[in-house]
Amino acid sequence: MRIAIVDDISEERTLLRNRLESQFSRRNVHTDILEYENGETFLTAAKECPFTVVFLDIYMKKLNGMETARKLRQLQCRVPIIFLTASPDYAIESYEVQASGYLLKPFSEEKLMKILNMILKTDMKRRVAIKSRRQYRYPYTDDIVYIESNKHNVILHLADGSEIVTVDKLVELEKRINEKRFLHCHQSYLVNMDYVMDVQNDFIMKDESIVPIRVRGRKEMLDLYYNYFVSHFTDR
């Protein structure tokens, strides 16, 4: 895949490049990421070589992102455009150029990958290998609601109501999944915060199941969830 990052701020381009390279390398997807500091240079490149997706900052000197997108469409280029901006002011206007995404800075990696998954129509979601009895299962981490350690077994509870039972250790699974949204909220539980519906004495999940929160360190757990909630589920 050939990806263009068009932003007049070098630090912003580097940050996005690092996030993209990290995500794609974990999925063994080869990418060629090209950076452009203005719309004019990018448009010249776009005439010569096609891109898979373009990340386009709106607030740039001379030719801003919206003007760049209009000129790109005039070239009959149908490449997916993802706008990057610190303001929602152009959200409605972005529909005029058939933008595929609109990310408000700063944005999380989860939001970034959700948009890419939708645009590229390829399976970019992460999976984890779980040995269950004599075979391996490969669930998407997106589908894991919570993981429970029960005696000598560890049980993965999935969004479709099914379960995967393994003898793996909970702490080992946590290391292998290695995603911030999975919170080790109790000695015997690892919860996917994307599925938390409410918090009372414990976590109440979207399927109405209960995931306990440890008593010692409870405030820390609640603070971690609150910070995750604010950064992922509220408008900036």
C-alpha angles and dihedrals in degrees: 000000000000113000126187123206112195113187132130092217112082095203091055092051091050093049093052093044091053092050093049094046091049094051097043095045090054087056095044091241116149114225136179106208116193125189128212126184096203142023095246095060092045093052090053090053092045091059091058105038132024122239129213094215137352127215106204127188112215102207105064133138120263102353108033124208096263092051090047090052092051091052090047091055090048086061087060089245110154097186113143112260124208113191120215118201145143092227135058091214095107098043095106093040090054089072089066090069094040094248114191097206144010117203122188114215125272096038132171126246089242092060091045094053094044090059092046092049090053096045101042094042088215128122103262094152117119122247133193128211113236122185107219115181105311099341141057125246122199111204123177111250086227088066097052109102096180141331122230130197110213119177106299096347136073117212124203111206110207131204093248091058096257126123136216117207120203139163091227116124117255093232091051091052090049090055093048095048091044098178125141093224090067107084123194091218097161137019089256102032139070112186130199102224091205087074098048110116099178143349123226120138087330138007114289110206129212090255088053093249118139124236113191124231117217116250096223106066093013094139090052091052092049091048092050091052093046092052091048091049093050094048096045110028107034131071116253 
